[in-house]
Amino acid sequence: MQKTNPTAAQPSQRMLRVAELIRHTLSQILSQGVVDDPALSGLVISVPHVSMSPDLKWANIAIMPLGGKGIEQAIDALNRNRKFLRGELAHRINLKYAPDLRFKADEGFDARARIDALLHSPKVLRDLGAKPDEEDA
């Protein structure tokens, strides 16, 4: 019987630290409007999560435009400007290598919305003893 290491799938402290640094810096770049792309003009894009590969050469970036509208256009625009964004990250943070960027939609918002809808469903409210029209007090 093989023993499994429960922390083997967990990111290292360095991966977490670099991911948070990239998330913060990329959020600044996007909020400053440095990227000159018409598809991104007028969009407020949040970067809720970044995960790094173990060798720190790839950054998987989850994004979500405010309101959730235009996600595909935002991902396409960010992928078109991937090289520029990588260069901006390299100038702003001190890493040996700037990671390649992979943009994807953040599924966390949808999951939270589904859970919220379930918690406010009449069946759950009935089980909790609350009335469907009562708000959280």
N, C-alpha and C positions, 0 to 999 in steps of 0.2 A: 504494500500500500504506500502510495506516494504522499508525502506531506506537502500541503500547499501553503504558500506564504500569503496570508490575508492582505498584506500591504503591497504585494507585487503589482497590483493594478492601480494603486494609488499614486498620484503624481508626487514627485519630490518637492521639497521646500523651494528649491531653485526654480523648478518648472512653474510653481505657483507664483513665485515672486516675479519672474520674467513675464508671465502671462498677465499679471495685474499691472505691471509697468506698461506693457504694450496696450492693454485695454484703456488705461488712463490717457496715455499719449495719443492714441488713435481717436479717442473721444474728443480730445482737445483739437486735433487736426480737423476733424469733421465739423466741430462746432464753430471753428474760426472761418470756415468756408474757403479753405486753401485749395481744395480740389475744384478745378475749373471744368465742370461737366454740367450741361443743361439738365440732365436727368436728375442731378442731385440738388439743383437750385430749388429753394423753397421747401426742401425736406429736412426735417429734424430727425437725425438717425441716432439711436442709442446703441451702445455696445455693452450689452449686459454680461457677456461671458467670452473669455478667450481661453483656449486650452493649447498647450504646447506639446510638441512631440518630445520624446525623451532626450533626443540629441539637440533640441532647441532650434532645429532648422526649419520647422513648419509651425505656423500659428493658425489654428482653426478659430475663426472669429465669427461669433453669432451676432447678428445685427437685427434691429427692428426699427422701421420708421415709426414716428409718432402716429398713432391711430391705426397702425398695421396696414395702411394702404400703400401700394406701390412697392411692395417688397421685392418682386422680381426685377423691376426696373432699377431699384437701388443696388441689388446684388450684381446685376449686369454692369452698371456704371462703376461700381467699386472694382469689379474684376477688370474692366477696361483700364482703370487707373491704378492697378495693382503695383506696377513698377514705380510709379511716382510716389505712392504711399509708402512703399518699402524704403525708398530713398529718404523721405521725410522722417520716417521712424529712425533710420540709421543716423541722421543728423541730430536728432533730439535725444536719443538714448545711447548709452555707452555699452554696446555689446561687441563681442569679437566678430560675430556675423549677424547681419540683419536677417531675420527669418523670412521665408516665403510666406505669403499670406493666402489663406483660403477663406472665402466669405460664404456664409450660409445663413438661412433664416433661423431665428431663435424660436424653437418650439415651446419654450417655457411659458410664454404669454398665453398660448392656446391651452396648455395644460392647466394653468391657473384659472383661466376662464371656465374650463369644463368643471373643475373642482368647485369653483364658486357657484356655478349653475346647479350642480348637484346639492350643495349645502343649502341652497335657497329653494330647492324643489319642495312642493307641497308634502310629499311623502316623508322626507327627512324632517321637515318642520313639524309634521304631525308627531313623529317619533320623539322629537325633542320637547313637545308640549307647547310649541310656539304657534301663533297664528300666521298664515301666509302673508298677511299684509303688515305684520310687525317688522319694524326695522331694528337693526342692531343698536342697542342703546348704550 
